[in-house]
Amino acid sequence: MSLERFIQVNLVLAPLLLGAGYLYYESLPVIVLPIGLSYLCFVIVLGFAWGMSRLSMALES
């Protein structure tokens, strides 16, 4: 899976994960919270880096 495809999939998956976490917060096991939050942080940082890369390439040409 390419980086661009990964980012596009996570544009849909990350909000769904946030919504599910919000709805089922009380019934989630304790280990799921740090794993889910670390995954979301990873996706946000990677998405930001990918977006800035695309922006810099667009501004150069």
N, CA, C and O atoms as a Maestro MAE file, in Angstrom:
{
 s_m_m2io_version
 :::
 2.0.0
}

f_m_ct {
 s_m_title
 :::
 protein
 m_atom[244] {
  # First column is atom index #
  i_m_mmod_type
  r_m_x_coord
  r_m_y_coord
  r_m_z_coord
  i_m_residue_number
  s_m_chain_name
  s_m_pdb_residue_name
  s_m_pdb_atom_name
  i_m_atomic_number
  :::
  1 25 0.861 -1.171 0.000 1 A "MET " " N  " 7
  2 3 0.000 0.000 0.000 1 A "MET " " CA " 6
  3 2 0.906 1.232 0.000 1 A "MET " " C  " 6
  4 15 1.827 1.351 0.808 1 A "MET " " O  " 8
  5 25 0.624 2.118 -0.906 2 A "SER " " N  " 7
  6 3 1.433 3.330 -0.988 2 A "SER " " CA " 6
  7 2 1.058 4.294 0.139 2 A "SER " " C  " 6
  8 15 0.013 4.160 0.776 2 A "SER " " O  " 8
  9 25 1.923 5.246 0.360 3 A "LEU " " N  " 7
  10 3 1.681 6.231 1.419 3 A "LEU " " CA " 6
  11 2 0.427 7.041 1.127 3 A "LEU " " C  " 6
  12 15 -0.358 7.332 2.030 3 A "LEU " " O  " 8
  13 25 0.242 7.404 -0.142 4 A "GLU " " N  " 7
  14 3 -0.940 8.194 -0.499 4 A "GLU " " CA " 6
  15 2 -2.223 7.409 -0.243 4 A "GLU " " C  " 6
  16 15 -3.198 7.964 0.264 4 A "GLU " " O  " 8
  17 25 -2.230 6.135 -0.587 5 A "ARG " " N  " 7
  18 3 -3.406 5.288 -0.348 5 A "ARG " " CA " 6
  19 2 -3.655 5.133 1.151 5 A "ARG " " C  " 6
  20 15 -4.802 5.163 1.596 5 A "ARG " " O  " 8
  21 25 -2.588 4.968 1.928 6 A "PHE " " N  " 7
  22 3 -2.710 4.849 3.380 6 A "PHE " " CA " 6
  23 2 -3.348 6.103 3.975 6 A "PHE " " C  " 6
  24 15 -4.226 6.005 4.832 6 A "PHE " " O  " 8
  25 25 -2.916 7.267 3.529 7 A "ILE " " N  " 7
  26 3 -3.479 8.526 4.020 7 A "ILE " " CA " 6
  27 2 -4.945 8.642 3.628 7 A "ILE " " C  " 6
  28 15 -5.770 9.052 4.446 7 A "ILE " " O  " 8
  29 25 -5.281 8.291 2.397 8 A "GLN " " N  " 7
  30 3 -6.669 8.379 1.946 8 A "GLN " " CA " 6
  31 2 -7.577 7.447 2.736 8 A "GLN " " C  " 6
  32 15 -8.693 7.826 3.092 8 A "GLN " " O  " 8
  33 25 -7.118 6.248 3.011 9 A "VAL " " N  " 7
  34 3 -7.911 5.300 3.805 9 A "VAL " " CA " 6
  35 2 -8.112 5.843 5.213 9 A "VAL " " C  " 6
  36 15 -9.195 5.710 5.781 9 A "VAL " " O  " 8
  37 25 -7.088 6.445 5.770 10 A "ASN " " N  " 7
  38 3 -7.188 6.950 7.134 10 A "ASN " " CA " 6
  39 2 -7.990 8.234 7.236 10 A "ASN " " C  " 6
  40 15 -8.410 8.603 8.332 10 A "ASN " " O  " 8
  41 25 -8.217 8.930 6.124 11 A "LEU " " N  " 7
  42 3 -9.127 10.072 6.154 11 A "LEU " " CA " 6
  43 2 -10.548 9.623 6.468 11 A "LEU " " C  " 6
  44 15 -11.345 10.402 6.990 11 A "LEU " " O  " 8
  45 25 -10.866 8.376 6.156 12 A "VAL " " N  " 7
  46 3 -12.169 7.799 6.486 12 A "VAL " " CA " 6
  47 2 -12.096 7.036 7.805 12 A "VAL " " C  " 6
  48 15 -12.996 7.137 8.640 12 A "VAL " " O  " 8
  49 25 -11.020 6.273 7.988 13 A "LEU " " N  " 7
  50 3 -10.913 5.391 9.148 13 A "LEU " " CA " 6
  51 2 -10.714 6.140 10.465 13 A "LEU " " C  " 6
  52 15 -11.298 5.756 11.478 13 A "LEU " " O  " 8
  53 25 -9.915 7.183 10.473 14 A "ALA " " N  " 7
  54 3 -9.625 7.903 11.719 14 A "ALA " " CA " 6
  55 2 -10.868 8.547 12.337 14 A "ALA " " C  " 6
  56 15 -11.067 8.408 13.544 14 A "ALA " " O  " 8
  57 25 -11.718 9.247 11.568 15 A "PRO " " N  " 7
  58 3 -12.941 9.779 12.194 15 A "PRO " " CA " 6
  59 2 -13.882 8.685 12.700 15 A "PRO " " C  " 6
  60 15 -14.552 8.860 13.718 15 A "PRO " " O  " 8
  61 25 -13.930 7.550 11.983 16 A "LEU " " N  " 7
  62 3 -14.752 6.434 12.460 16 A "LEU " " CA " 6
  63 2 -14.208 5.879 13.772 16 A "LEU " " C  " 6
  64 15 -14.974 5.544 14.675 16 A "LEU " " O  " 8
  65 25 -12.894 5.785 13.873 17 A "LEU " " N  " 7
  66 3 -12.267 5.311 15.101 17 A "LEU " " CA " 6
  67 2 -12.518 6.275 16.252 17 A "LEU " " C  " 6
  68 15 -12.781 5.849 17.376 17 A "LEU " " O  " 8
  69 25 -12.437 7.565 15.976 18 A "LEU " " N  " 7
  70 3 -12.733 8.561 17.011 18 A "LEU " " CA " 6
  71 2 -14.189 8.485 17.463 18 A "LEU " " C  " 6
  72 15 -14.476 8.544 18.659 18 A "LEU " " O  " 8
  73 25 -15.096 8.355 16.517 19 A "GLY " " N  " 7
  74 3 -16.518 8.258 16.851 19 A "GLY " " CA " 6
  75 2 -16.833 7.011 17.650 19 A "GLY " " C  " 6
  76 15 -17.584 7.072 18.623 19 A "GLY " " O  " 8
  77 25 -16.272 5.885 17.255 20 A "ALA " " N  " 7
  78 3 -16.499 4.642 17.993 20 A "ALA " " CA " 6
  79 2 -15.893 4.726 19.390 20 A "ALA " " C  " 6
  80 15 -16.486 4.245 20.356 20 A "ALA " " O  " 8
  81 25 -14.722 5.332 19.497 21 A "GLY " " N  " 7
  82 3 -14.109 5.496 20.814 21 A "GLY " " CA " 6
  83 2 -14.930 6.384 21.722 21 A "GLY " " C  " 6
  84 15 -15.020 6.145 22.926 21 A "GLY " " O  " 8
  85 25 -15.529 7.412 21.141 22 A "TYR " " N  " 7
  86 3 -16.372 8.313 21.932 22 A "TYR " " CA " 6
  87 2 -17.649 7.611 22.393 22 A "TYR " " C  " 6
  88 15 -18.066 7.762 23.542 22 A "TYR " " O  " 8
  89 25 -18.260 6.852 21.504 23 A "LEU " " N  " 7
  90 3 -19.514 6.173 21.846 23 A "LEU " " CA " 6
  91 2 -19.316 5.043 22.855 23 A "LEU " " C  " 6
  92 15 -20.148 4.847 23.740 23 A "LEU " " O  " 8
  93 25 -18.219 4.301 22.724 24 A "TYR " " N  " 7
  94 3 -17.993 3.129 23.571 24 A "TYR " " CA " 6
  95 2 -16.878 3.350 24.587 24 A "TYR " " C  " 6
  96 15 -16.226 2.394 25.007 24 A "TYR " " O  " 8
  97 25 -16.655 4.589 24.984 25 A "TYR " " N  " 7
  98 3 -15.549 4.927 25.891 25 A "TYR " " CA " 6
  99 2 -15.622 4.150 27.204 25 A "TYR " " C  " 6
  100 15 -14.598 3.675 27.696 25 A "TYR " " O  " 8
  101 25 -16.803 4.018 27.769 26 A "GLU " " N  " 7
  102 3 -16.952 3.367 29.075 26 A "GLU " " CA " 6
  103 2 -16.690 1.867 29.014 26 A "GLU " " C  " 6
  104 15 -16.268 1.278 30.009 26 A "GLU " " O  " 8
  105 25 -16.930 1.242 27.870 27 A "SER " " N  " 7
  106 3 -16.805 -0.211 27.797 27 A "SER " " CA " 6
  107 2 -15.507 -0.684 27.130 27 A "SER " " C  " 6
  108 15 -15.303 -1.887 26.972 27 A "SER " " O  " 8
  109 25 -14.631 0.243 26.738 28 A "LEU " " N  " 7
  110 3 -13.369 -0.159 26.112 28 A "LEU " " CA " 6
  111 2 -12.394 -0.684 27.160 28 A "LEU " " C  " 6
  112 15 -12.316 -0.136 28.259 28 A "LEU " " O  " 8
  113 25 -11.652 -1.738 26.834 29 A "PRO " " N  " 7
  114 3 -10.598 -2.178 27.751 29 A "PRO " " CA " 6
  115 2 -9.515 -1.100 27.872 29 A "PRO " " C  " 6
  116 15 -9.324 -0.294 26.961 29 A "PRO " " O  " 8
  117 25 -8.833 -1.097 28.975 30 A "VAL " " N  " 7
  118 3 -7.843 -0.053 29.255 30 A "VAL " " CA " 6
  119 2 -6.721 -0.043 28.217 30 A "VAL " " C  " 6
  120 15 -6.216 1.027 27.878 30 A "VAL " " O  " 8
  121 25 -6.325 -1.194 27.711 31 A "ILE " " N  " 7
  122 3 -5.207 -1.258 26.765 31 A "ILE " " CA " 6
  123 2 -5.564 -0.663 25.403 31 A "ILE " " C  " 6
  124 15 -4.675 -0.245 24.660 31 A "ILE " " O  " 8
  125 25 -6.849 -0.621 25.070 32 A "VAL " " N  " 7
  126 3 -7.260 -0.113 23.757 32 A "VAL " " CA " 6
  127 2 -7.054 1.395 23.656 32 A "VAL " " C  " 6
  128 15 -6.743 1.900 22.577 32 A "VAL " " O  " 8
  129 25 -7.220 2.110 24.742 33 A "LEU " " N  " 7
  130 3 -7.102 3.572 24.700 33 A "LEU " " CA " 6
  131 2 -5.715 4.054 24.286 33 A "LEU " " C  " 6
  132 15 -5.622 4.861 23.360 33 A "LEU " " O  " 8
  133 25 -4.629 3.604 24.923 34 A "PRO " " N  " 7
  134 3 -3.316 4.088 24.475 34 A "PRO " " CA " 6
  135 2 -2.949 3.618 23.070 34 A "PRO " " C  " 6
  136 15 -2.289 4.342 22.325 34 A "PRO " " O  " 8
  137 25 -3.375 2.406 22.705 35 A "ILE " " N  " 7
  138 3 -3.086 1.915 21.356 35 A "ILE " " CA " 6
  139 2 -3.840 2.747 20.327 35 A "ILE " " C  " 6
  140 15 -3.266 3.139 19.311 35 A "ILE " " O  " 8
  141 25 -5.105 3.018 20.574 36 A "GLY " " N  " 7
  142 3 -5.902 3.828 19.656 36 A "GLY " " CA " 6
  143 2 -5.394 5.249 19.555 36 A "GLY " " C  " 6
  144 15 -5.323 5.810 18.461 36 A "GLY " " O  " 8
  145 25 -5.039 5.839 20.689 37 A "LEU " " N  " 7
  146 3 -4.527 7.211 20.670 37 A "LEU " " CA " 6
  147 2 -3.172 7.302 19.978 37 A "LEU " " C  " 6
  148 15 -2.905 8.264 19.257 37 A "LEU " " O  " 8
  149 25 -2.317 6.307 20.193 38 A "SER " " N  " 7
  150 3 -1.016 6.339 19.519 38 A "SER " " CA " 6
  151 2 -1.185 6.143 18.012 38 A "SER " " C  " 6
  152 15 -0.457 6.752 17.228 38 A "SER " " O  " 8
  153 25 -2.134 5.305 17.599 39 A "TYR " " N  " 7
  154 3 -2.404 5.137 16.170 39 A "TYR " " CA " 6
  155 2 -2.913 6.440 15.563 39 A "TYR " " C  " 6
  156 15 -2.481 6.831 14.479 39 A "TYR " " O  " 8
  157 25 -3.823 7.109 16.251 40 A "LEU " " N  " 7
  158 3 -4.351 8.376 15.741 40 A "LEU " " CA " 6
  159 2 -3.266 9.441 15.658 40 A "LEU " " C  " 6
  160 15 -3.224 10.205 14.694 40 A "LEU " " O  " 8
  161 25 -2.390 9.503 16.655 41 A "CYS " " N  " 7
  162 3 -1.272 10.466 16.608 41 A "CYS " " CA " 6
  163 2 -0.345 10.161 15.437 41 A "CYS " " C  " 6
  164 15 0.110 11.075 14.749 41 A "CYS " " O  " 8
  165 25 -0.065 8.888 15.212 42 A "PHE " " N  " 7
  166 3 0.772 8.479 14.086 42 A "PHE " " CA " 6
  167 2 0.139 8.898 12.766 42 A "PHE " " C  " 6
  168 15 0.826 9.418 11.886 42 A "PHE " " O  " 8
  169 25 -1.159 8.677 12.623 43 A "VAL " " N  " 7
  170 3 -1.863 9.036 11.388 43 A "VAL " " CA " 6
  171 2 -1.869 10.547 11.188 43 A "VAL " " C  " 6
  172 15 -1.688 11.019 10.066 43 A "VAL " " O  " 8
  173 25 -2.072 11.306 12.253 44 A "ILE " " N  " 7
  174 3 -2.090 12.767 12.143 44 A "ILE " " CA " 6
  175 2 -0.716 13.297 11.730 44 A "ILE " " C  " 6
  176 15 -0.625 14.152 10.848 44 A "ILE " " O  " 8
  177 25 0.340 12.805 12.349 45 A "VAL " " N  " 7
  178 3 1.696 13.263 12.009 45 A "VAL " " CA " 6
  179 2 2.051 12.867 10.579 45 A "VAL " " C  " 6
  180 15 2.597 13.675 9.827 45 A "VAL " " O  " 8
  181 25 1.743 11.631 10.203 46 A "LEU " " N  " 7
  182 3 2.043 11.177 8.851 46 A "LEU " " CA " 6
  183 2 1.220 11.938 7.814 46 A "LEU " " C  " 6
  184 15 1.732 12.292 6.752 46 A "LEU " " O  " 8
  185 25 -0.034 12.188 8.115 47 A "GLY " " N  " 7
  186 3 -0.884 12.961 7.208 47 A "GLY " " CA " 6
  187 2 -0.403 14.392 7.056 47 A "GLY " " C  " 6
  188 15 -0.428 14.944 5.956 47 A "GLY " " O  " 8
  189 25 0.032 14.993 8.148 48 A "PHE " " N  " 7
  190 3 0.566 16.353 8.087 48 A "PHE " " CA " 6
  191 2 1.838 16.395 7.245 48 A "PHE " " C  " 6
  192 15 2.005 17.289 6.415 48 A "PHE " " O  " 8
  193 25 2.730 15.436 7.456 49 A "ALA " " N  " 7
  194 3 3.972 15.395 6.682 49 A "ALA " " CA " 6
  195 2 3.681 15.175 5.201 49 A "ALA " " C  " 6
  196 15 4.305 15.806 4.348 49 A "ALA " " O  " 8
  197 25 2.745 14.291 4.891 50 A "TRP " " N  " 7
  198 3 2.375 14.044 3.499 50 A "TRP " " CA " 6
  199 2 1.751 15.291 2.875 50 A "TRP " " C  " 6
  200 15 2.065 15.636 1.736 50 A "TRP " " O  " 8
  201 25 0.880 15.960 3.605 51 A "GLY " " N  " 7
  202 3 0.245 17.176 3.100 51 A "GLY " " CA " 6
  203 2 1.247 18.292 2.859 51 A "GLY " " C  " 6
  204 15 1.159 18.996 1.853 51 A "GLY " " O  " 8
  205 25 2.195 18.461 3.766 52 A "MET " " N  " 7
  206 3 3.213 19.492 3.580 52 A "MET " " CA " 6
  207 2 4.123 19.156 2.396 52 A "MET " " C  " 6
  208 15 4.555 20.053 1.673 52 A "MET " " O  " 8
  209 25 4.410 17.883 2.198 53 A "SER " " N  " 7
  210 3 5.205 17.468 1.048 53 A "SER " " CA " 6
  211 2 4.479 17.785 -0.250 53 A "SER " " C  " 6
  212 15 5.079 18.297 -1.195 53 A "SER " " O  " 8
  213 25 3.192 17.482 -0.295 54 A "ARG " " N  " 7
  214 3 2.396 17.785 -1.495 54 A "ARG " " CA " 6
  215 2 2.322 19.293 -1.729 54 A "ARG " " C  " 6
  216 15 2.397 19.753 -2.869 54 A "ARG " " O  " 8
  217 25 2.176 20.054 -0.656 55 A "LEU " " N  " 7
  218 3 2.104 21.504 -0.776 55 A "LEU " " CA " 6
  219 2 3.415 22.082 -1.297 55 A "LEU " " C  " 6
  220 15 3.406 22.960 -2.160 55 A "LEU " " O  " 8
  221 25 4.533 21.599 -0.783 56 A "SER " " N  " 7
  222 3 5.825 22.121 -1.245 56 A "SER " " CA " 6
  223 2 6.076 21.756 -2.706 56 A "SER " " C  " 6
  224 15 6.649 22.554 -3.448 56 A "SER " " O  " 8
  225 25 5.655 20.562 -3.131 57 A "MET " " N  " 7
  226 3 5.811 20.196 -4.541 57 A "MET " " CA " 6
  227 2 4.923 21.057 -5.427 57 A "MET " " C  " 6
  228 15 5.319 21.413 -6.537 57 A "MET " " O  " 8
  229 25 3.731 21.393 -4.955 58 A "ALA " " N  " 7
  230 3 2.827 22.232 -5.744 58 A "ALA " " CA " 6
  231 2 3.346 23.662 -5.844 58 A "ALA " " C  " 6
  232 15 3.182 24.311 -6.877 58 A "ALA " " O  " 8
  233 25 3.967 24.151 -4.787 59 A "LEU " " N  " 7
  234 3 4.480 25.518 -4.802 59 A "LEU " " CA " 6
  235 2 5.752 25.650 -5.637 59 A "LEU " " C  " 6
  236 15 6.025 26.724 -6.174 59 A "LEU " " O  " 8
  237 25 6.527 24.582 -5.753 60 A "GLU " " N  " 7
  238 3 7.753 24.631 -6.545 60 A "GLU " " CA " 6
  239 2 7.463 24.719 -8.033 60 A "GLU " " C  " 6
  240 15 8.217 25.354 -8.770 60 A "GLU " " O  " 8
  241 25 6.392 24.098 -8.486 61 A "SER " " N  " 7
  242 3 6.113 24.091 -9.931 61 A "SER " " CA " 6
  243 2 5.086 25.116 -10.331 61 A "SER " " C  " 6
  244 15 4.750 25.226 -11.510 61 A "SER " " O  " 8
  :::
 }
 m_bond[243] {
  # First column is bond index #
  i_m_from
  i_m_to
  i_m_order
  :::
  1 1 2 1
  2 2 3 1
  3 3 4 2
  4 3 5 1
  5 5 6 1
  6 6 7 1
  7 7 8 2
  8 7 9 1
  9 9 10 1
  10 10 11 1
  11 11 12 2
  12 11 13 1
  13 13 14 1
  14 14 15 1
  15 15 16 2
  16 15 17 1
  17 17 18 1
  18 18 19 1
  19 19 20 2
  20 19 21 1
  21 21 22 1
  22 22 23 1
  23 23 24 2
  24 23 25 1
  25 25 26 1
  26 26 27 1
  27 27 28 2
  28 27 29 1
  29 29 30 1
  30 30 31 1
  31 31 32 2
  32 31 33 1
  33 33 34 1
  34 34 35 1
  35 35 36 2
  36 35 37 1
  37 37 38 1
  38 38 39 1
  39 39 40 2
  40 39 41 1
  41 41 42 1
  42 42 43 1
  43 43 44 2
  44 43 45 1
  45 45 46 1
  46 46 47 1
  47 47 48 2
  48 47 49 1
  49 49 50 1
  50 50 51 1
  51 51 52 2
  52 51 53 1
  53 53 54 1
  54 54 55 1
  55 55 56 2
  56 55 57 1
  57 57 58 1
  58 58 59 1
  59 59 60 2
  60 59 61 1
  61 61 62 1
  62 62 63 1
  63 63 64 2
  64 63 65 1
  65 65 66 1
  66 66 67 1
  67 67 68 2
  68 67 69 1
  69 69 70 1
  70 70 71 1
  71 71 72 2
  72 71 73 1
  73 73 74 1
  74 74 75 1
  75 75 76 2
  76 75 77 1
  77 77 78 1
  78 78 79 1
  79 79 80 2
  80 79 81 1
  81 81 82 1
  82 82 83 1
  83 83 84 2
  84 83 85 1
  85 85 86 1
  86 86 87 1
  87 87 88 2
  88 87 89 1
  89 89 90 1
  90 90 91 1
  91 91 92 2
  92 91 93 1
  93 93 94 1
  94 94 95 1
  95 95 96 2
  96 95 97 1
  97 97 98 1
  98 98 99 1
  99 99 100 2
  100 99 101 1
  101 101 102 1
  102 102 103 1
  103 103 104 2
  104 103 105 1
  105 105 106 1
  106 106 107 1
  107 107 108 2
  108 107 109 1
  109 109 110 1
  110 110 111 1
  111 111 112 2
  112 111 113 1
  113 113 114 1
  114 114 115 1
  115 115 116 2
  116 115 117 1
  117 117 118 1
  118 118 119 1
  119 119 120 2
  120 119 121 1
  121 121 122 1
  122 122 123 1
  123 123 124 2
  124 123 125 1
  125 125 126 1
  126 126 127 1
  127 127 128 2
  128 127 129 1
  129 129 130 1
  130 130 131 1
  131 131 132 2
  132 131 133 1
  133 133 134 1
  134 134 135 1
  135 135 136 2
  136 135 137 1
  137 137 138 1
  138 138 139 1
  139 139 140 2
  140 139 141 1
  141 141 142 1
  142 142 143 1
  143 143 144 2
  144 143 145 1
  145 145 146 1
  146 146 147 1
  147 147 148 2
  148 147 149 1
  149 149 150 1
  150 150 151 1
  151 151 152 2
  152 151 153 1
  153 153 154 1
  154 154 155 1
  155 155 156 2
  156 155 157 1
  157 157 158 1
  158 158 159 1
  159 159 160 2
  160 159 161 1
  161 161 162 1
  162 162 163 1
  163 163 164 2
  164 163 165 1
  165 165 166 1
  166 166 167 1
  167 167 168 2
  168 167 169 1
  169 169 170 1
  170 170 171 1
  171 171 172 2
  172 171 173 1
  173 173 174 1
  174 174 175 1
  175 175 176 2
  176 175 177 1
  177 177 178 1
  178 178 179 1
  179 179 180 2
  180 179 181 1
  181 181 182 1
  182 182 183 1
  183 183 184 2
  184 183 185 1
  185 185 186 1
  186 186 187 1
  187 187 188 2
  188 187 189 1
  189 189 190 1
  190 190 191 1
  191 191 192 2
  192 191 193 1
  193 193 194 1
  194 194 195 1
  195 195 196 2
  196 195 197 1
  197 197 198 1
  198 198 199 1
  199 199 200 2
  200 199 201 1
  201 201 202 1
  202 202 203 1
  203 203 204 2
  204 203 205 1
  205 205 206 1
  206 206 207 1
  207 207 208 2
  208 207 209 1
  209 209 210 1
  210 210 211 1
  211 211 212 2
  212 211 213 1
  213 213 214 1
  214 214 215 1
  215 215 216 2
  216 215 217 1
  217 217 218 1
  218 218 219 1
  219 219 220 2
  220 219 221 1
  221 221 222 1
  222 222 223 1
  223 223 224 2
  224 223 225 1
  225 225 226 1
  226 226 227 1
  227 227 228 2
  228 227 229 1
  229 229 230 1
  230 230 231 1
  231 231 232 2
  232 231 233 1
  233 233 234 1
  234 234 235 1
  235 235 236 2
  236 235 237 1
  237 237 238 1
  238 238 239 1
  239 239 240 2
  240 239 241 1
  241 241 242 1
  242 242 243 1
  243 243 244 2
  :::
 }
}
